[in-house]
Amino acid sequence: TKRLAFPRFYFLSNDELLEILSETKNPLKVQPFIKKCFEGIQELEFQGEVDPLITAMLSEEFERVPFVKSVFPKQAAGQ
């Protein structure tokens, strides 16, 4: 199952997990669930709408932590 492959999915309900899996082509739709999967991360910072690039993460106190290398979700292919 997906939860065995990525244990942080255990923090999500079945409905939330199904929503994430159904939106794999649109990383912006996954944003509401980041906080449940990763303690201390409020949200990810995206640039662009068509092919978004993840450039930073924001803490619950909105401290911004920029990534050394930006992440292209489509190229990550679930990794």
Salt bridges, closest charged atoms under 4 A:
GLU16 OE2 - LYS36 NZ 2.69
GLU45 OE2 - ARG64 NH2 2.71
